[in-house]
Amino acid sequence: MVKRDLIKQVILLVSLLLGLIALRAWVFEPVTIQPEMANAYLKEKDLIITVRGADATYGDFILYEVDKKEYVGRIIAMEGDSVTYMDDVLYRNNEIVHEDYLSRLPHVEYYTEDFTIASLTEQAHQVLPEGTYLVLNDDRTNLSDSRTFGLIDTKQVIGRLTFRLTPLSDFGFIDTGVTQQ
């Protein structure tokens, strides 16, 4: 009787471990925020759960890969959008987009160099082509985003940052700071 209970417990434990490994491999991707990824919402050393294949929209943080290195950025525009960034004002589809989340940055002033989709794609596109995102860092002096890498293809996206595990004081869903417009 004891031997049978032990075997059941071992089988249950192995099944649980295999289930967790499968979730980690196909659904969740943990990411520790590095100094170059940090901003007003994502602090250095935060442990964040990324959901693979989750729908992402304007303002969401995504984890993406360029040249086998992972980066975190905010979605500014999606396929079919036209974008102009001029004098620190974002125009998406010829409408001003208020980036209130930038006001939470430690430095009051920020400066984003002027660009358009045409200038980022060397005149190849006027709007974002199908299956691409325009991704920018909240720290606009950190150019490790679409301004350097070009438009981010959906194949490069690992997932959407969804849930903060640590620090425990900030445990919960990620607040992107984006207000409905």
N, C-alpha and C positions, 0 to 999 in steps of 0.2 A: 504494500500500500504506500509506504513512504517513498519507495523507488519510483512508483508511477507518478506521484505528486511532484517529485523532483524533476522528472522528465518533462512533465507538463509545464513547470515553471521555466525550465531551460528553453523549451520550444517557444513559450510566450515571450521570453526575454530576447531571444534571437529574432523572432518576428518583429518585435518592437524596434530593435536596432536596425534591421533591414528596412523597415518602413521609414525611419528617420533618415537613413542614408539615401533612400530613394527621393524623399522630399527635398533634401539638400541638393541632390544632383539635378533634379528636374524642375523644381518649383522655387526654392529659395536660394539666395546667394547673400551670405553675410559680407558686409564691408566695414572696415574700420577706417574712419575718416582721417586722412593724412593731412599734414599742415597745408599743402597746396590745394586741397579740396574744401577746406573749412570756410565757413561764412557766418553770417549772423544767425542762421538756423541750424547749421550743422557744425558742431564744434569739433576741434581736433580730439581724436581718440574716441569719439562716439562710435558705438557699435550699432549699425543699422542693418535691417533686413531688407533686401531687395527682392521683389517678386518678379520672376522671369515671365515674360509674355504679357504682363499686365498692361492694360490700356493706359497710355500717357497723354496728357493734354497740356495746354499752355500753363506754364508756371511750375509744372512738376519737375522734381529732381530725378535725373536718370543716371544710371551707371552705364558707361559705354567704354569700348575698347578701341584704341588706336595704336597700331604697331606693337601689339601684345602688352600694352600698358593700360591700366584702368584709370578712368577719369570720372568725375561727377560734375554735372552741370544742369542748368535749368533750361527747359524747353521754352524758347521765345517764339518760334514759328514752326508751322507744319506744312506739309505738301500743299501746293496751290496758293500759299500766302506770298504777298509781296512785302518786302521789308526795306525800310530806310531808317538808318540811325544817324541823326544829324543834330549837332549841338546838344548832346545828352538827352535827346528826345527820341523815343522809339515810335515809329509809324509802322503799323502793321495793316496792310490793305487800306492805306491812305487814311487811317484813323489813329489818333494818338493813344498809346497804351501807357497808362500810369503805372510805373514800376515802384509802387509804395514800399515794397520789400527792400529796396536799395537804401531807403532812409534809415534802416536799422543798422546799417554798417557803422563800424566804430568811427570812421572818418566821415565828416559831414559832407564833404564834397567828393564827387566821383566824376571821372571823365572817361567816356567811351569814344574812341576814335570813330569818325564818320565812316559809314559803309552802306552798301546796298547789296542785294543778292547778286547783281551783275558784277560788282567789284570783287565779291568773295569767290565767284565762279569764273573769273576772268572773262566776263561778258558772255558766258555760255548760256546763262539762264536769267530771266527777269523775275521769275517766281520760283519758289522751291519746287523741284521736280518730285514726282511720285516716289514715296518711300524714303523721304529725307526729313531731317529736323535741322533747325537752326538752334544751336545750343550755346549759351553764354554762361560764364561764371558770374556770380554776384560780385566778386571782387574783380572789377572790370580792368584792373591793371594786370591781372593774371590772364595772359593771352592763350593759355592752354585750353582752347575751345574752338568753335567754328571759325573764328577769325584766323587761326593758324592751321587747323586741320581741314578746313572746308566744311561743307554740309555733312552732317552725320547720317549715315545710311541706317535704316532700321535693322540691318544685319549686324551692325556694330553695337547695337543697344543690348546690354545684358538684362536690364530690367529697371523698374521704377522703384525708387527708394520709398518705402512704405511705413516701416515701424522701427522706432528707436528702442533698443534693449538697454543700453547703458549710456550715460549714467542713470541710475534708478530715479533720480529726481526729475528727469525728463522722459521717463518711460512712457511710451504711447505712440500714437500715430504721428507722422511727420506733418508739421504745420509749415506750409510753403509760404505763408504770408501774402498769398495772392487773394485780393478781394474780387468779388464778382463784378464784372464790368458790363 
